């Protein structure tokens, strides 16, 4: 098993003071996270890691003096393995491609909702918790489950009529219907009700969350991974 320490230490790299403040507040409100520090440009980020450490960097790409991507490239050349969530107003495919090449966990296009920001952090926490449970030698099934969290699709359909590959409108309607009638079920509970696998139920639930039709929350227990629960938007 991999030694994974909690809480996750998050460094906020953002030159806009208001956005930086919002990110700090959002991180502090989530269980399992703590703010390791804030920096305003790429050079400050590099200086931070000369004396400190962080598990996760939430970083704007377009920062003064030294861009986020260039700073990340230099960090990687120095052997830094901190995970990164990149945020940017840039929508060009080459930016997204470069972000993936440099190992970004997620890429959020400004402006994005606070819910989308929280979902990204919660997905990352689930990723770390699953990493903790990976054994020294694993199976293909465990590897598939691990990478399913770490490499979610960066885009989504432009409208509700065009669903991701492999999705069925009927199944999506059933999942959303049960979600509206239930409290805050897990993917396993949805899967059992519809006689589908947990991973299939989770894909539909994650799609609903990305479309702002469901909210994600975590139920923390005394041991084991936290339970990821889904609630129909507006039910809380």
Steps between C-alpha positions, in 0.01 A plus 500: 500500500610857428546736795253784441483775759192708578402777495600582144725808501389737223703786354293768323685667210282786376579863417141627542458575875123448493521164323783396731288586804205300365724199441645523850152515654378205291799285598458580869133404489574149373587221741831335421676812368716778640653808336879470480542854368425744219720646226432759230721391209721224368820625659338520843381143449854379428628689805228344716621149420857586591392518865160330517294218353143439384306197384283689254541827308193688378662721238393761249675466165517869407697657785743795476878463467488121458199306373352206685595251228861621490521491880359147499750395234787629714360328809487169318859542380601536865330176593192653661205259489225715654166447333349793312156634419532767232251784454494730201287713271685330214285262298752396236555129461879535506483647852297204621739261326805662660328488838443127465858445385626670816280277714210730588227321694228736377454806279225753573400773256416839650241598596404183684257443785601450861333161478729403211802611703389299802426196284853513362648501850269222616591290196865557585445392860332182380797447269743527794291274720494236229875541453540425870326167451708392200715204599865452407378259233154564358251361250381636166156566648650713778719687251198570278306638796796713605549662159127553452512762776828662400420543132144616466394655167598867483205594282131430510213504251382842391138404561303234681403327175857396421615251761850359556593188308337190647227692684133411459231767540269250667761404760584865567131575555470208744808607695378859521152384597628290790726786604200730520305254714784398733694689763869494414579153363841362407586359158478151649147562627389638163662205325319249719162662434552497123694171481801670344861505617623760747747637245222546244278674754791722602561612140138610465506672840823683419347614172199641686733679741696656216174615343406666833208261542647327806719596793782294649575461869721271707406302809810447712520190716737392775682267260524431130428730208230767536166424335428716198133597492292671234202730551263636237563870450275713718401221741726611787 
